[in-house]
Amino acid sequence: MLISSLQNGRIKNVIKLGNRRQRDSQRLTVVEGAREVERALVSGIVPREAFICDELVDAEGERAVALLYELEAADLTDVNRATLNVFEKMAYRGKSGGLLMTVPYWGKSLEQLDDPSFVVVVEGGEKPGNLGAILRTADAAGVDALILCGAGTDMHNPNAIRASLGAIFSVAVVQAETTAVIAYLQQNNFKSIAATPAAEDVYYNVEMGGKTAVIMGSESDGLTDEWLAAADVQVAIPMHGIVDSLNLSVSTALLLYEAVRQKEIINC
């Protein structure tokens, strides 16, 4: 079906999903972009609906289009074509390669994780761009899972999905209460390493080569006392200039890659 009217109910609903309350109510979010759509489909995500703008799809997008039509042929999803003006109204980032789909919420529970040994926990990470960047780093560093806790974190924000470049579909993501996450890490013998400016130990002087959980807090508030008390060790990042904090995704990358460096030395 070719949709050419902005008054179409399906188009209106996609636009509504820009609001978190609507997303949470419907338990539905938006994935857009050729790369992101393809990575979602390859990971096993089955969209509720898909929208294609033929004028915008390039060679990269053709692979995702083929996968979408396979799902439609199997009666697993509903594929629609949209005119350029309609598609641009729906898309969060303009053209988005001519591909957009709505997908049901997904994610794992702590119990569904497959014996992880390297995880990152983010408490209260409210900025979707930071969350997406952390997912990209986690994917590159070989992290087994990203565990989210605390208020404000929204893994299904379309901006987080987009900023992750599709890595949100390759890294296991869990949302859980802080007390449950602490209990899980302790029961599974993780060494919990909490980042805080008040720590005396510098992060690269702390052993991270074993079963490791890197614990990060928000830029504005840092980690809560509950996490600081539960951590096995607290670490700081040296700051030699006038600023007193780094971007959350940058700080997370520093700690994750120090853990990677140490693990590689052990495995040599």
C-alpha positions as CSV (number, residue, x, y, z in Angstrom):
1,M,0.0,0.0,0.0
2,L,1.3,3.5,-0.9
3,I,0.5,6.0,1.8
4,S,0.4,9.6,0.6
5,S,-1.7,11.4,3.3
6,L,-0.3,12.8,6.5
7,Q,-3.8,12.1,8.0
8,N,-3.3,8.4,7.7
9,G,-3.7,6.7,11.1
10,R,-0.6,4.7,10.8
11,I,1.5,7.8,10.1
12,K,0.0,9.7,13.0
13,N,0.8,6.8,15.3
14,V,4.5,6.7,14.3
15,I,4.7,10.4,15.0
16,K,3.1,9.9,18.4
17,L,5.9,7.4,19.3
18,G,8.3,10.3,19.6
19,N,6.7,10.7,23.1
20,R,8.0,8.3,25.7
21,R,4.6,8.1,27.4
22,Q,3.1,6.9,24.1
23,R,6.0,4.4,23.6
24,D,5.6,3.0,27.1
25,S,1.8,2.8,26.7
26,Q,2.0,0.9,23.4
27,R,5.3,-0.8,24.3
28,L,6.4,0.1,20.8
29,T,9.2,2.2,19.4
30,V,10.8,3.3,16.1
31,V,13.8,2.1,14.3
32,E,15.0,4.0,11.3
33,G,17.9,4.0,8.9
34,A,19.1,1.3,6.5
35,R,21.9,0.1,8.8
36,E,19.9,0.1,11.9
37,V,16.9,-1.6,10.3
38,E,19.0,-4.3,8.8
39,R,20.8,-5.0,12.1
40,A,17.6,-5.2,13.9
41,L,16.1,-7.7,11.4
42,V,19.3,-9.8,11.4
43,S,19.2,-10.0,15.2
44,G,15.7,-11.4,15.0
45,I,13.6,-8.3,15.7
46,V,10.2,-8.6,14.0
47,P,8.6,-5.2,13.3
48,R,5.0,-4.5,13.8
49,E,5.0,-2.3,10.7
50,A,7.6,-1.1,8.2
51,F,7.6,2.0,5.9
52,I,9.6,2.3,2.8
53,C,10.2,5.4,0.7
54,D,11.4,4.1,-2.7
55,E,12.9,7.5,-3.7
56,L,15.3,7.4,-0.7
57,V,16.4,3.7,-0.6
58,D,20.0,3.2,-1.8
59,A,22.0,0.0,-2.4
60,E,22.7,-0.4,1.3
61,G,19.0,-0.2,2.1
62,E,18.0,-2.8,-0.5
63,R,19.3,-5.6,1.7
64,A,16.9,-4.5,4.5
65,V,14.1,-4.1,2.0
66,A,14.5,-7.7,0.9
67,L,14.4,-8.9,4.5
68,L,11.2,-6.9,5.2
69,Y,9.4,-8.4,2.2
70,E,10.4,-11.9,3.4
71,L,8.7,-11.1,6.7
72,E,5.7,-9.8,4.9
73,A,5.5,-12.9,2.7
74,A,5.5,-15.0,5.9
75,D,2.6,-12.8,7.3
76,L,4.9,-11.7,10.2
77,T,4.9,-7.9,9.5
78,D,3.0,-5.3,7.5
79,V,5.1,-3.4,4.9
80,N,3.9,0.0,3.5
81,R,5.3,2.3,1.0
82,A,5.2,6.1,1.7
83,T,5.6,9.1,-0.4
84,L,8.6,11.4,0.3
85,N,6.7,14.1,2.2
86,V,5.0,11.5,4.4
87,F,8.2,9.7,5.1
88,E,10.1,12.8,6.0
89,K,7.3,13.7,8.5
90,M,7.7,10.4,10.3
91,A,11.5,10.2,10.3
92,Y,13.4,11.6,13.2
93,R,16.5,12.4,11.1
94,G,15.1,13.5,7.8
95,K,15.6,11.0,5.0
96,S,16.9,8.0,7.1
97,G,17.7,6.0,4.0
98,G,14.1,5.6,3.2
99,L,13.5,2.9,5.9
100,L,11.6,3.1,9.1
101,M,9.8,0.5,11.2
102,T,7.9,0.2,14.5
103,V,9.0,-2.6,16.8
104,P,7.7,-4.0,20.1
105,Y,9.8,-3.4,23.1
106,W,12.6,-6.0,23.6
107,G,15.3,-6.8,26.2
108,K,16.5,-9.4,28.6
109,S,16.1,-10.1,32.3
110,L,19.1,-10.7,34.5
111,E,18.2,-14.4,34.6
112,Q,18.3,-14.6,30.8
113,L,21.9,-13.5,30.5
114,D,24.1,-16.3,29.3
115,D,26.9,-16.6,31.9
116,P,28.4,-13.1,31.3
117,S,31.9,-12.2,32.5
118,F,32.2,-8.6,31.4
119,V,29.3,-6.2,31.9
120,V,28.7,-2.5,32.3
121,V,26.1,-1.0,34.6
122,V,24.7,2.5,34.0
123,E,22.7,4.1,36.7
124,G,20.4,7.0,35.8
125,G,21.9,7.6,32.3
126,E,19.3,10.1,31.1
127,K,20.7,11.2,27.8
128,P,19.8,8.8,24.8
129,G,22.9,10.0,22.9
130,N,25.2,8.8,25.7
131,L,23.4,5.5,25.9
132,G,23.8,4.9,22.2
133,A,27.5,5.8,22.3
134,I,28.0,3.4,25.3
135,L,26.3,0.6,23.3
136,R,28.7,1.2,20.4
137,T,31.7,1.0,22.8
138,A,30.3,-2.0,24.5
139,D,29.9,-3.8,21.2
140,A,33.4,-2.9,20.1
141,A,34.9,-3.9,23.5
142,G,33.2,-7.3,23.6
143,V,31.0,-6.5,26.6
144,D,28.5,-9.2,27.3
145,A,25.7,-7.0,28.6
146,L,24.7,-3.5,29.4
147,I,22.6,-3.3,32.5
148,L,20.5,-0.2,33.1
149,C,19.0,0.9,36.4
150,G,17.8,4.1,38.0
151,A,15.3,6.6,36.9
152,G,15.3,8.3,33.5
153,T,17.0,5.6,31.4
154,D,15.1,4.8,28.3
155,M,16.7,2.1,26.1
156,H,13.8,2.4,23.6
157,N,14.3,6.0,22.8
158,P,14.7,6.3,19.0
159,N,17.6,8.6,19.5
160,A,19.4,6.0,21.6
161,I,18.8,3.4,18.9
162,R,20.0,5.7,16.2
163,A,23.1,6.8,18.2
164,S,24.0,3.1,18.8
165,L,24.2,2.6,15.0
166,G,22.4,-0.7,15.6
167,A,24.7,-1.9,18.4
168,I,21.7,-2.0,20.6
169,F,20.7,-5.2,18.7
170,S,24.1,-6.9,19.2
171,V,24.6,-6.2,22.9
172,A,22.3,-7.8,25.5
173,V,20.5,-5.0,27.3
174,V,18.8,-5.4,30.7
175,Q,16.7,-3.0,32.7
176,A,16.4,-3.9,36.4
177,E,16.1,-2.4,39.9
178,T,19.3,-1.5,41.6
179,T,18.9,-3.9,44.4
180,A,18.4,-6.8,42.0
181,V,21.5,-5.9,40.0
182,I,23.7,-5.7,43.0
183,A,22.4,-9.1,44.2
184,Y,23.0,-10.5,40.8
185,L,26.6,-9.3,40.6
186,Q,27.4,-10.5,44.1
187,Q,25.8,-14.0,43.5
188,N,27.7,-14.4,40.3
189,N,31.1,-13.3,41.7
190,F,31.7,-10.2,39.7
191,K,34.2,-7.6,40.8
192,S,32.2,-4.4,40.9
193,I,34.3,-1.3,39.9
194,A,32.5,2.0,40.6
195,A,33.6,5.2,38.9
196,T,33.5,8.2,41.2
197,P,35.6,11.4,41.3
198,A,36.0,11.0,45.1
199,A,37.9,7.7,44.7
200,E,41.6,7.4,45.7
201,D,42.5,4.7,43.3
202,V,43.0,5.6,39.6
203,Y,41.2,3.3,37.2
204,Y,44.3,1.9,35.4
205,N,45.9,0.9,38.7
206,V,43.0,-1.5,39.6
207,E,42.8,-5.1,38.5
208,M,40.1,-5.6,35.9
209,G,41.2,-8.8,34.1
210,G,38.7,-11.2,35.7
211,K,35.0,-11.3,35.9
212,T,34.3,-7.6,35.9
213,A,31.3,-5.2,36.2
214,V,32.1,-1.5,35.4
215,I,29.6,0.7,37.3
216,M,28.9,4.2,35.9
217,G,26.6,7.0,37.2
218,S,25.0,10.0,35.5
219,E,27.1,13.1,34.7
220,S,25.0,15.3,36.9
221,D,24.6,13.1,40.1
222,G,27.2,10.3,39.8
223,L,26.4,7.0,41.5
224,T,24.1,6.7,44.5
225,D,25.3,5.8,47.9
226,E,23.7,2.4,47.4
227,W,26.1,1.6,44.5
228,L,29.1,3.1,46.2
229,A,28.6,1.0,49.2
230,A,28.0,-2.2,47.2
231,A,31.1,-1.8,44.9
232,D,34.2,-3.8,45.6
233,V,36.4,-0.9,44.6
234,Q,35.9,2.7,43.7
235,V,38.1,4.3,40.9
236,A,38.6,7.8,39.6
237,I,39.7,9.2,36.2
238,P,42.6,11.7,36.5
239,M,41.5,15.2,35.8
240,H,44.3,17.8,35.2
241,G,42.4,20.7,33.7
242,I,39.7,23.1,34.9
243,V,36.7,20.8,34.1
244,D,35.6,18.4,36.8
245,S,33.9,15.7,34.7
246,L,34.0,13.9,31.4
247,N,31.1,12.9,29.2
248,L,29.5,9.7,30.5
249,S,30.2,7.8,27.3
250,V,33.8,8.9,27.2
251,S,34.4,7.9,30.8
252,T,32.8,4.5,30.2
253,A,35.0,3.9,27.2
254,L,38.1,4.6,29.2
255,L,37.2,2.0,31.8
256,L,36.0,-0.6,29.4
257,Y,39.1,-0.5,27.3
258,E,41.3,-0.6,30.3
259,A,39.5,-3.8,31.2
260,V,40.0,-5.0,27.6
261,R,43.8,-4.2,27.8
262,Q,44.2,-6.2,31.0
263,K,42.2,-9.2,29.7
264,E,44.3,-9.3,26.6
265,I,47.5,-9.4,28.6
266,I,46.1,-12.3,30.7
267,N,45.2,-14.2,27.6
268,C,48.5,-13.7,25.8
